Amino acid sequence: MIETTPFETRLWLSSPTMHGDEQQYVKKAFDTNWVSTVGENLEQLEEAVCRQVGCRYAVALASGTAALHLAVKLAGIKPKDKVFCSDLTFAATVNPVMYEKGEPVFIDSEYDTWNMDPKALKQAFLQYPDTKAVIVANLYGTPAKLTKIRELCDQHHAILIEDAAESLGAVYCGRQTGTYGTYNIISFNGNKIVTCSSGGMLLTNEEEAAGRVRKWSTQSRENAPWYQHEETGYNYRMSNIVAGIGRGQMQHLKEHIERKEEIYFRYKKGLEGLPITMNPYPQETAKPNFWLSCMLIDSSAMCRQVRSDTEALYVKESGKSCPTEILETLAKYNAEGRPIWKPMHLQPTYHHNLFITAKKEYKNIMKKDICLGIQKNNSDKISDVSSDLFARGLCLPSDIKMTKQQQETVIQIVRGCFEK
């Protein structure tokens, strides 16, 4: 193992990077007393995102989850309606379907992008052709195969919702992500490539949809001299103060992406020769924003690893490693890494939901061994891609403020885990 001392200050996975512009806009909101859910910062942030992404309308909201919830409402999802969802993603992609009492159906990933597999989606439509909507997430800033997914949705008259929470600034087939769905969302959470400290945004080209979201997000107040409500509303609007942070951050999106790209390729070069690969993207069609740099251990180089729903154990083996060992070792040096998202079909709250791969469908109750996450030296025997990526993958420290020397130390720590 590398001989070094722990980092003096914690090396984060991806923490906010402030530049000073943000504080000026926040101060102006205070100075002019525009501290509620209206004001210049909100207007300017929405306009800046529209210019960046290339959409006609943007509505700033309290969170990306709020934006997804209202997108699901726009799609007309009713109780028991099936919605095809990315399986390998954060729960926020899926939970809004449950808010409307819909039924998430999870679609397996592909190795090319780690995102929703168009072949599995095609299989899903063959089995459930009347499905109303599809929610696809762009994992770790890498676009899914959005043109193929959109084509399948159009063929089956399904509404596409693009969860671009992690991919602001990424490009697919010459278009920014956040433009392929009828309704699209981005996130400004504290760890995202552009942050407002919190918040999110719904993006669309439909004026009526944008108007409905603005109304719903402010408690569905009617145009009346008193508080008149004719439908259920929500307290989902972003504040003008929070928007001031995002307004300043948007000015630095390009440099944030450049820095994240440098981190990705420094890892790729520094980890050459190890039995690992970095999170992939199709270079001929996609340009990620490189939000998080992730790695996948070759099946043949996995030491024995056992995971329950809340704990993990491993057995050290010469020349081999596993996500648990690497993450625990990074933690010893005061560096933050994380496992790949645990697939939705393995989550206890969704054990009974349908899960569809490119070859078949099954209920999770039939996959109890996978739900427990038991992995030995046989990752190739896992029958779905999402579970395999979860078993063998991890996210590396990807903070913009990380120095080259700090990243080199991380690289040496990871290399040390594979020492004979």
Order of alpha helices (4+ residues) and beta strands (2+ residues): alpha-alpha-beta-alpha-beta-alpha-beta-alpha-beta-alpha-beta-beta-beta-beta-beta-alpha-alpha-alpha-beta-beta-beta-beta-beta-alpha-beta-beta-beta-alpha-beta-alpha-beta-alpha
